[in-house]
């Protein structure tokens, strides 16, 4: 019973760490975008992750206030 509690606790910690790292690195941005498109624009086509990242990079490079990239 004790080992089961530890396993559940460890799983919760790992899940929390995964969530934190995904938020910190903004890897979850695509998931949020897909949820937004499906909810707010159900008829719109959802771009692939690659297309989303390209759009995001283009937007950031076009507007220096969005984030500075030196190289």
Phi and psi restraints in degrees (range 20) as a CNS / XPLOR table:
assign (resid 1 and name C) (resid 2 and name N)
       (resid 2 and name CA) (resid 2 and name C) 1.0 -66.0 20.0 2
assign (resid 2 and name N) (resid 2 and name CA)
       (resid 2 and name C) (resid 3 and name N) 1.0 -40.3 20.0 2
assign (resid 2 and name C) (resid 3 and name N)
       (resid 3 and name CA) (resid 3 and name C) 1.0 -67.4 20.0 2
assign (resid 3 and name N) (resid 3 and name CA)
       (resid 3 and name C) (resid 4 and name N) 1.0 -32.3 20.0 2
assign (resid 3 and name C) (resid 4 and name N)
       (resid 4 and name CA) (resid 4 and name C) 1.0 -64.8 20.0 2
assign (resid 4 and name N) (resid 4 and name CA)
       (resid 4 and name C) (resid 5 and name N) 1.0 -41.9 20.0 2
assign (resid 4 and name C) (resid 5 and name N)
       (resid 5 and name CA) (resid 5 and name C) 1.0 -63.3 20.0 2
assign (resid 5 and name N) (resid 5 and name CA)
       (resid 5 and name C) (resid 6 and name N) 1.0 -40.9 20.0 2
assign (resid 5 and name C) (resid 6 and name N)
       (resid 6 and name CA) (resid 6 and name C) 1.0 -64.7 20.0 2
assign (resid 6 and name N) (resid 6 and name CA)
       (resid 6 and name C) (resid 7 and name N) 1.0 -40.5 20.0 2
assign (resid 6 and name C) (resid 7 and name N)
       (resid 7 and name CA) (resid 7 and name C) 1.0 -64.1 20.0 2
assign (resid 7 and name N) (resid 7 and name CA)
       (resid 7 and name C) (resid 8 and name N) 1.0 -42.9 20.0 2
assign (resid 7 and name C) (resid 8 and name N)
       (resid 8 and name CA) (resid 8 and name C) 1.0 -65.5 20.0 2
assign (resid 8 and name N) (resid 8 and name CA)
       (resid 8 and name C) (resid 9 and name N) 1.0 -43.4 20.0 2
assign (resid 8 and name C) (resid 9 and name N)
       (resid 9 and name CA) (resid 9 and name C) 1.0 -63.7 20.0 2
assign (resid 9 and name N) (resid 9 and name CA)
       (resid 9 and name C) (resid 10 and name N) 1.0 -43.4 20.0 2
assign (resid 9 and name C) (resid 10 and name N)
       (resid 10 and name CA) (resid 10 and name C) 1.0 -63.0 20.0 2
assign (resid 10 and name N) (resid 10 and name CA)
       (resid 10 and name C) (resid 11 and name N) 1.0 -41.2 20.0 2
assign (resid 10 and name C) (resid 11 and name N)
       (resid 11 and name CA) (resid 11 and name C) 1.0 -61.5 20.0 2
assign (resid 11 and name N) (resid 11 and name CA)
       (resid 11 and name C) (resid 12 and name N) 1.0 -41.4 20.0 2
assign (resid 11 and name C) (resid 12 and name N)
       (resid 12 and name CA) (resid 12 and name C) 1.0 -65.4 20.0 2
assign (resid 12 and name N) (resid 12 and name CA)
       (resid 12 and name C) (resid 13 and name N) 1.0 -40.6 20.0 2
assign (resid 12 and name C) (resid 13 and name N)
       (resid 13 and name CA) (resid 13 and name C) 1.0 -64.6 20.0 2
assign (resid 13 and name N) (resid 13 and name CA)
       (resid 13 and name C) (resid 14 and name N) 1.0 -46.2 20.0 2
assign (resid 13 and name C) (resid 14 and name N)
       (resid 14 and name CA) (resid 14 and name C) 1.0 -63.1 20.0 2
assign (resid 14 and name N) (resid 14 and name CA)
       (resid 14 and name C) (resid 15 and name N) 1.0 -39.3 20.0 2
assign (resid 14 and name C) (resid 15 and name N)
       (resid 15 and name CA) (resid 15 and name C) 1.0 -63.6 20.0 2
assign (resid 15 and name N) (resid 15 and name CA)
       (resid 15 and name C) (resid 16 and name N) 1.0 -41.4 20.0 2
assign (resid 15 and name C) (resid 16 and name N)
       (resid 16 and name CA) (resid 16 and name C) 1.0 -66.2 20.0 2
assign (resid 16 and name N) (resid 16 and name CA)
       (resid 16 and name C) (resid 17 and name N) 1.0 -41.8 20.0 2
assign (resid 16 and name C) (resid 17 and name N)
       (resid 17 and name CA) (resid 17 and name C) 1.0 -63.8 20.0 2
assign (resid 17 and name N) (resid 17 and name CA)
       (resid 17 and name C) (resid 18 and name N) 1.0 -42.8 20.0 2
assign (resid 17 and name C) (resid 18 and name N)
       (resid 18 and name CA) (resid 18 and name C) 1.0 -60.4 20.0 2
assign (resid 18 and name N) (resid 18 and name CA)
       (resid 18 and name C) (resid 19 and name N) 1.0 -45.7 20.0 2
assign (resid 18 and name C) (resid 19 and name N)
       (resid 19 and name CA) (resid 19 and name C) 1.0 -59.7 20.0 2
assign (resid 19 and name N) (resid 19 and name CA)
       (resid 19 and name C) (resid 20 and name N) 1.0 -46.0 20.0 2
assign (resid 19 and name C) (resid 20 and name N)
       (resid 20 and name CA) (resid 20 and name C) 1.0 -61.5 20.0 2
assign (resid 20 and name N) (resid 20 and name CA)
       (resid 20 and name C) (resid 21 and name N) 1.0 -45.7 20.0 2
assign (resid 20 and name C) (resid 21 and name N)
       (resid 21 and name CA) (resid 21 and name C) 1.0 -65.4 20.0 2
assign (resid 21 and name N) (resid 21 and name CA)
       (resid 21 and name C) (resid 22 and name N) 1.0 -41.7 20.0 2
assign (resid 21 and name C) (resid 22 and name N)
       (resid 22 and name CA) (resid 22 and name C) 1.0 -63.1 20.0 2
assign (resid 22 and name N) (resid 22 and name CA)
       (resid 22 and name C) (resid 23 and name N) 1.0 -39.0 20.0 2
assign (resid 22 and name C) (resid 23 and name N)
       (resid 23 and name CA) (resid 23 and name C) 1.0 -70.5 20.0 2
assign (resid 23 and name N) (resid 23 and name CA)
       (resid 23 and name C) (resid 24 and name N) 1.0 -41.2 20.0 2
assign (resid 23 and name C) (resid 24 and name N)
       (resid 24 and name CA) (resid 24 and name C) 1.0 -63.4 20.0 2
assign (resid 24 and name N) (resid 24 and name CA)
       (resid 24 and name C) (resid 25 and name N) 1.0 -41.0 20.0 2
assign (resid 24 and name C) (resid 25 and name N)
       (resid 25 and name CA) (resid 25 and name C) 1.0 -89.0 20.0 2
assign (resid 25 and name N) (resid 25 and name CA)
       (resid 25 and name C) (resid 26 and name N) 1.0 -3.7 20.0 2
assign (resid 25 and name C) (resid 26 and name N)
       (resid 26 and name CA) (resid 26 and name C) 1.0 64.3 20.0 2
assign (resid 26 and name N) (resid 26 and name CA)
       (resid 26 and name C) (resid 27 and name N) 1.0 25.7 20.0 2
assign (resid 26 and name C) (resid 27 and name N)
       (resid 27 and name CA) (resid 27 and name C) 1.0 -69.2 20.0 2
assign (resid 27 and name N) (resid 27 and name CA)
       (resid 27 and name C) (resid 28 and name N) 1.0 -24.2 20.0 2
assign (resid 27 and name C) (resid 28 and name N)
       (resid 28 and name CA) (resid 28 and name C) 1.0 -80.4 20.0 2
assign (resid 28 and name N) (resid 28 and name CA)
       (resid 28 and name C) (resid 29 and name N) 1.0 -0.9 20.0 2
assign (resid 28 and name C) (resid 29 and name N)
       (resid 29 and name CA) (resid 29 and name C) 1.0 -59.5 20.0 2
assign (resid 29 and name N) (resid 29 and name CA)
       (resid 29 and name C) (resid 30 and name N) 1.0 -40.4 20.0 2
assign (resid 29 and name C) (resid 30 and name N)
       (resid 30 and name CA) (resid 30 and name C) 1.0 -64.2 20.0 2
assign (resid 30 and name N) (resid 30 and name CA)
       (resid 30 and name C) (resid 31 and name N) 1.0 -42.4 20.0 2
assign (resid 30 and name C) (resid 31 and name N)
       (resid 31 and name CA) (resid 31 and name C) 1.0 -61.3 20.0 2
assign (resid 31 and name N) (resid 31 and name CA)
       (resid 31 and name C) (resid 32 and name N) 1.0 -42.0 20.0 2
assign (resid 31 and name C) (resid 32 and name N)
       (resid 32 and name CA) (resid 32 and name C) 1.0 -65.1 20.0 2
assign (resid 32 and name N) (resid 32 and name CA)
       (resid 32 and name C) (resid 33 and name N) 1.0 -39.6 20.0 2
assign (resid 32 and name C) (resid 33 and name N)
       (resid 33 and name CA) (resid 33 and name C) 1.0 -64.8 20.0 2
assign (resid 33 and name N) (resid 33 and name CA)
       (resid 33 and name C) (resid 34 and name N) 1.0 -44.5 20.0 2
assign (resid 33 and name C) (resid 34 and name N)
       (resid 34 and name CA) (resid 34 and name C) 1.0 -61.5 20.0 2
assign (resid 34 and name N) (resid 34 and name CA)
       (resid 34 and name C) (resid 35 and name N) 1.0 -43.8 20.0 2
assign (resid 34 and name C) (resid 35 and name N)
       (resid 35 and name CA) (resid 35 and name C) 1.0 -61.6 20.0 2
assign (resid 35 and name N) (resid 35 and name CA)
       (resid 35 and name C) (resid 36 and name N) 1.0 -40.7 20.0 2
assign (resid 35 and name C) (resid 36 and name N)
       (resid 36 and name CA) (resid 36 and name C) 1.0 -63.7 20.0 2
assign (resid 36 and name N) (resid 36 and name CA)
       (resid 36 and name C) (resid 37 and name N) 1.0 -46.8 20.0 2
assign (resid 36 and name C) (resid 37 and name N)
       (resid 37 and name CA) (resid 37 and name C) 1.0 -63.5 20.0 2
assign (resid 37 and name N) (resid 37 and name CA)
       (resid 37 and name C) (resid 38 and name N) 1.0 -45.2 20.0 2
assign (resid 37 and name C) (resid 38 and name N)
       (resid 38 and name CA) (resid 38 and name C) 1.0 -65.8 20.0 2
assign (resid 38 and name N) (resid 38 and name CA)
       (resid 38 and name C) (resid 39 and name N) 1.0 -34.3 20.0 2
assign (resid 38 and name C) (resid 39 and name N)
       (resid 39 and name CA) (resid 39 and name C) 1.0 -80.6 20.0 2
assign (resid 39 and name N) (resid 39 and name CA)
       (resid 39 and name C) (resid 40 and name N) 1.0 -48.0 20.0 2
assign (resid 39 and name C) (resid 40 and name N)
       (resid 40 and name CA) (resid 40 and name C) 1.0 -87.9 20.0 2
assign (resid 40 and name N) (resid 40 and name CA)
       (resid 40 and name C) (resid 41 and name N) 1.0 -23.9 20.0 2
assign (resid 40 and name C) (resid 41 and name N)
       (resid 41 and name CA) (resid 41 and name C) 1.0 -138.4 20.0 2
assign (resid 41 and name N) (resid 41 and name CA)
       (resid 41 and name C) (resid 42 and name N) 1.0 70.1 20.0 2
assign (resid 41 and name C) (resid 42 and name N)
       (resid 42 and name CA) (resid 42 and name C) 1.0 -61.6 20.0 2
assign (resid 42 and name N) (resid 42 and name CA)
       (resid 42 and name C) (resid 43 and name N) 1.0 -22.9 20.0 2
assign (resid 42 and name C) (resid 43 and name N)
       (resid 43 and name CA) (resid 43 and name C) 1.0 -88.8 20.0 2
assign (resid 43 and name N) (resid 43 and name CA)
       (resid 43 and name C) (resid 44 and name N) 1.0 -11.3 20.0 2
assign (resid 43 and name C) (resid 44 and name N)
       (resid 44 and name CA) (resid 44 and name C) 1.0 -76.3 20.0 2
assign (resid 44 and name N) (resid 44 and name CA)
       (resid 44 and name C) (resid 45 and name N) 1.0 148.7 20.0 2
assign (resid 44 and name C) (resid 45 and name N)
       (resid 45 and name CA) (resid 45 and name C) 1.0 -81.2 20.0 2
assign (resid 45 and name N) (resid 45 and name CA)
       (resid 45 and name C) (resid 46 and name N) 1.0 133.8 20.0 2
assign (resid 45 and name C) (resid 46 and name N)
       (resid 46 and name CA) (resid 46 and name C) 1.0 -85.5 20.0 2
assign (resid 46 and name N) (resid 46 and name CA)
       (resid 46 and name C) (resid 47 and name N) 1.0 123.3 20.0 2
assign (resid 46 and name C) (resid 47 and name N)
       (resid 47 and name CA) (resid 47 and name C) 1.0 -69.5 20.0 2
assign (resid 47 and name N) (resid 47 and name CA)
       (resid 47 and name C) (resid 48 and name N) 1.0 157.2 20.0 2
assign (resid 47 and name C) (resid 48 and name N)
       (resid 48 and name CA) (resid 48 and name C) 1.0 -67.1 20.0 2
assign (resid 48 and name N) (resid 48 and name CA)
       (resid 48 and name C) (resid 49 and name N) 1.0 164.5 20.0 2
assign (resid 48 and name C) (resid 49 and name N)
       (resid 49 and name CA) (resid 49 and name C) 1.0 -60.1 20.0 2
assign (resid 49 and name N) (resid 49 and name CA)
       (resid 49 and name C) (resid 50 and name N) 1.0 -39.6 20.0 2
assign (resid 49 and name C) (resid 50 and name N)
       (resid 50 and name CA) (resid 50 and name C) 1.0 -61.7 20.0 2
assign (resid 50 and name N) (resid 50 and name CA)
       (resid 50 and name C) (resid 51 and name N) 1.0 -45.9 20.0 2
assign (resid 50 and name C) (resid 51 and name N)
       (resid 51 and name CA) (resid 51 and name C) 1.0 -63.7 20.0 2
assign (resid 51 and name N) (resid 51 and name CA)
       (resid 51 and name C) (resid 52 and name N) 1.0 -40.2 20.0 2
assign (resid 51 and name C) (resid 52 and name N)
       (resid 52 and name CA) (resid 52 and name C) 1.0 -61.2 20.0 2
assign (resid 52 and name N) (resid 52 and name CA)
       (resid 52 and name C) (resid 53 and name N) 1.0 -46.4 20.0 2
assign (resid 52 and name C) (resid 53 and name N)
       (resid 53 and name CA) (resid 53 and name C) 1.0 -63.8 20.0 2
assign (resid 53 and name N) (resid 53 and name CA)
       (resid 53 and name C) (resid 54 and name N) 1.0 -37.2 20.0 2
assign (resid 53 and name C) (resid 54 and name N)
       (resid 54 and name CA) (resid 54 and name C) 1.0 -64.6 20.0 2
assign (resid 54 and name N) (resid 54 and name CA)
       (resid 54 and name C) (resid 55 and name N) 1.0 -45.7 20.0 2
assign (resid 54 and name C) (resid 55 and name N)
       (resid 55 and name CA) (resid 55 and name C) 1.0 -60.8 20.0 2
assign (resid 55 and name N) (resid 55 and name CA)
       (resid 55 and name C) (resid 56 and name N) 1.0 -42.8 20.0 2
assign (resid 55 and name C) (resid 56 and name N)
       (resid 56 and name CA) (resid 56 and name C) 1.0 -64.7 20.0 2
assign (resid 56 and name N) (resid 56 and name CA)
       (resid 56 and name C) (resid 57 and name N) 1.0 -43.5 20.0 2
assign (resid 56 and name C) (resid 57 and name N)
       (resid 57 and name CA) (resid 57 and name C) 1.0 -65.4 20.0 2
assign (resid 57 and name N) (resid 57 and name CA)
       (resid 57 and name C) (resid 58 and name N) 1.0 -44.2 20.0 2
assign (resid 57 and name C) (resid 58 and name N)
       (resid 58 and name CA) (resid 58 and name C) 1.0 -59.8 20.0 2
assign (resid 58 and name N) (resid 58 and name CA)
       (resid 58 and name C) (resid 59 and name N) 1.0 -42.4 20.0 2
assign (resid 58 and name C) (resid 59 and name N)
       (resid 59 and name CA) (resid 59 and name C) 1.0 -64.9 20.0 2
assign (resid 59 and name N) (resid 59 and name CA)
       (resid 59 and name C) (resid 60 and name N) 1.0 -41.7 20.0 2
assign (resid 59 and name C) (resid 60 and name N)
       (resid 60 and name CA) (resid 60 and name C) 1.0 -66.6 20.0 2
assign (resid 60 and name N) (resid 60 and name CA)
       (resid 60 and name C) (resid 61 and name N) 1.0 -39.2 20.0 2
assign (resid 60 and name C) (resid 61 and name N)
       (resid 61 and name CA) (resid 61 and name C) 1.0 -73.8 20.0 2
assign (resid 61 and name N) (resid 61 and name CA)
       (resid 61 and name C) (resid 62 and name N) 1.0 -26.8 20.0 2
assign (resid 61 and name C) (resid 62 and name N)
       (resid 62 and name CA) (resid 62 and name C) 1.0 -76.5 20.0 2
assign (resid 62 and name N) (resid 62 and name CA)
       (resid 62 and name C) (resid 63 and name N) 1.0 -27.1 20.0 2
assign (resid 62 and name C) (resid 63 and name N)
       (resid 63 and name CA) (resid 63 and name C) 1.0 -122.0 20.0 2
assign (resid 63 and name N) (resid 63 and name CA)
       (resid 63 and name C) (resid 64 and name N) 1.0 104.6 20.0 2
assign (resid 63 and name C) (resid 64 and name N)
       (resid 64 and name CA) (resid 64 and name C) 1.0 -62.9 20.0 2
assign (resid 64 and name N) (resid 64 and name CA)
       (resid 64 and name C) (resid 65 and name N) 1.0 -19.6 20.0 2
assign (resid 64 and name C) (resid 65 and name N)
       (resid 65 and name CA) (resid 65 and name C) 1.0 -70.8 20.0 2
assign (resid 65 and name N) (resid 65 and name CA)
       (resid 65 and name C) (resid 66 and name N) 1.0 -21.4 20.0 2
assign (resid 65 and name C) (resid 66 and name N)
       (resid 66 and name CA) (resid 66 and name C) 1.0 -74.9 20.0 2
assign (resid 66 and name N) (resid 66 and name CA)
       (resid 66 and name C) (resid 67 and name N) 1.0 -22.1 20.0 2
assign (resid 66 and name C) (resid 67 and name N)
       (resid 67 and name CA) (resid 67 and name C) 1.0 158.0 20.0 2
assign (resid 67 and name N) (resid 67 and name CA)
       (resid 67 and name C) (resid 68 and name N) 1.0 137.3 20.0 2
assign (resid 67 and name C) (resid 68 and name N)
       (resid 68 and name CA) (resid 68 and name C) 1.0 -93.7 20.0 2
assign (resid 68 and name N) (resid 68 and name CA)
       (resid 68 and name C) (resid 69 and name N) 1.0 133.8 20.0 2
assign (resid 68 and name C) (resid 69 and name N)
       (resid 69 and name CA) (resid 69 and name C) 1.0 -126.6 20.0 2
assign (resid 69 and name N) (resid 69 and name CA)
       (resid 69 and name C) (resid 70 and name N) 1.0 116.3 20.0 2
assign (resid 69 and name C) (resid 70 and name N)
       (resid 70 and name CA) (resid 70 and name C) 1.0 -82.7 20.0 2
assign (resid 70 and name N) (resid 70 and name CA)
       (resid 70 and name C) (resid 71 and name N) 1.0 -24.2 20.0 2
